[in-house]
Amino acid sequence: MDAPGVEVIARGENPAGGADMLFFPKKNGGWVFSASSMSFNGALPYDAPARRILRNVFDLALR
């Protein structure tokens, strides 16, 4: 996604259609995190880096 202020954290490399992981700060101090992958949640039990990313997102949300 190419929108002002959007930070691309990661890009999927699936040739059939990748997914972008995005962080988008909002003017009111809020923000949006998007994993934009149908398999992100299913990977959490098996993928330690994905779990750490989601934990970091939760920690940021609770500040």
C-alpha positions in Angstrom: 0.0 0.0 0.0 1.4 3.3 -1.0 -0.3 5.9 1.2 1.2 8.8 3.1 2.5 7.8 6.5 2.1 4.1 6.0 5.2 2.1 7.0 5.7 -1.3 5.3 7.1 -3.6 8.0 7.4 -6.7 5.8 6.3 -7.9 2.3 5.3 -11.5 1.5 7.1 -13.2 -1.3 4.4 -15.6 -2.5 4.3 -15.4 -6.3 0.6 -16.2 -6.3 -0.1 -13.0 -4.2 2.0 -11.7 -1.3 0.8 -9.8 1.7 2.1 -6.6 3.2 2.5 -6.0 7.0 1.8 -2.4 7.7 1.9 0.2 10.5 -0.1 3.3 9.9 0.0 6.1 12.5 -3.1 8.2 12.7 -3.4 12.0 13.4 -5.3 11.5 16.7 -2.5 9.4 18.2 -4.0 6.1 17.3 -2.6 3.7 14.7 -3.4 0.7 12.5 -1.5 -2.5 12.3 -2.4 -4.9 9.4 -0.8 -8.3 8.7 -3.0 -8.6 5.6 -2.3 -12.3 5.3 -5.0 -15.0 5.7 -2.4 -17.3 7.2 -0.9 -14.9 9.8 -3.1 -16.1 12.7 -2.6 -19.8 11.8 1.2 -19.3 11.8 1.3 -18.0 15.4 1.6 -21.4 17.1 4.5 -22.3 14.9 6.3 -19.0 14.1 8.2 -17.4 17.0 9.0 -14.1 15.1 5.3 -13.7 14.1 4.3 -14.2 17.8 6.9 -11.6 18.8 5.6 -9.1 16.3 2.0 -9.6 17.5 3.2 -9.3 21.2 4.9 -6.0 20.3 1.7 -4.7 18.7 -0.3 -5.6 21.8 2.3 -4.0 24.1 2.1 -0.8 22.1 -1.7 -0.9 22.2 -1.6 -1.1 26.0 0.7 1.9 26.5 
